[in-house]
Amino acid sequence: MEASDVFAIAAHLHVLLRRKTGRVTDTEWLATNADYAQAIVRFSREKAASDGHAELLTWADKLATAIPRMGAAAAPKPLLQTVVEQLRAGHAASTPAGSPQSSGFMASTLPSVLGATRPEDGDEARYVGGIR
């Protein structure tokens, strides 16, 4: 069973729970977190027994069979880590080694018409000091 199959089961159960019991679930979390999925399976089975919703029981059983495979899937990388890796890979490919523009940003200076001094002129004044 693939991750998309588990997500489809979780989405179907989410819709059933919303319609039959008014319970709102987090579908993505339900498809990836085994503890949360166990709690929702338990809740679904209780509601199926008490309110007579046989369809809830069927989908709760499907999710229960998918729970052992949730732990087998690799946890996704945090978004920040993914972005940093992509930026580093792109930056390393576009900037030759030893380039003076190693940061990827241009020197931040204001035009002299605003009264700011430029660091290239040899003046040690800071940006804030130049606009006072």
N, C-alpha and C positions, 0 to 999 in steps of 0.2 A: 504494500500500500504506500503510495507516494504522499508527499506533503500536501499536494493539491487535493487528493482524495480526503485526507483528514480535514482540510479546510472546508471542503464541500459538506462533509458531515456536520462539522461545527456550525456552518452557516445555516444548514437546514434545521438543526436543533435550535439554534438561536431564534429563527423565525417561528417555529412551533411554540417555544417557550413564551415568546412575546405575545403571540395570538391566544394561546390557551390559558396562560397563567399571569400574563402581564410582566413577567420577569425579563429584564434586559441583560444580555450578556455581552462580553467583549469577544467577538468571534476570533480575532487573531490570537488573543491570549488563550482562548479555549483550545485552539488548534496546536498550540506550542507548549503550554504549561500543563504538565501531567497532574499536579496537585489541584489546580483550578478545574481541570476536566473531570477529575474524580468527584469533586464537590458538586459540579453541575450534573453529572451522571446520577449521583445520590439524590439530588433535589428532583431531577426529572422522574426518577423511579418512584419517589414518594408521591409526587403529584399525579403520576399515572395510576398509582394504586388508590389514592384518596379520591380523585376526581373522575377516574374511569377513562383517562386519555390513553388508549392503547397505542396510538401513533407515537406518543412521547416515549413509551417503553421501548418500541422498536428502534428509534433513533438513539436513545440512551445506550442500548446494547451495542449498536454499531460504534458509537464513540468509545465505549468501554473496551471493545476489541482493538481499537486503534491506539489506545493509551500506551501500551508497552513499546510501541514503535516511536513514540514522541521523544523519548530519551535517546534513541539511536541517532536521531538527526543532529547534525552539528549545529551548535548555537550560532546565530548570526553575529557578525562583527558589529560592534557599536558604530553608528553612523560617523562619529568624529574620527575614529580610527580609519575607516574606509576613505573618507575625504582626505585625510592627511597622507595616506599612502598614494592616492591618485595624484595629489598635488606634487608630492615628492617625485613620483615617476615622471609626470609631465614636465616638471621643472628640470629634472636631471637630463631629460631628452632634449629640451629646448635651449639650455644654457651650457655653453662649452666650459670645460674646467678652466679655472683661472680667469674667468670673465669678471670685469669690474662690476657688472650689474648682477652680483650673486644673489641679492635679496629678491629680485623680481619686481621691485618697486623703483620708480624714478625718484630722484632727489626731490623732496617736497620743499619747494621754494615759491615765494610769491614774486610777481613782477615788481620792479623797482618803483613803479608809479604808486604803489601802495605804501611805500616807505620801508619795506622790508629789506634787510640786507641779505645778500646771498653768501652762503658758506664758501663758494668758489672764489670769492673776492679776497679771501684771507681774513676777513673780519670774524672775530670770535663771538660776536653778538648772537644771542639766541633768537629764535623765531619770535617768542613772546616779547623779548626786549626790543625787537625791531618794530613792533607795531604800537608801542606805548607812546 
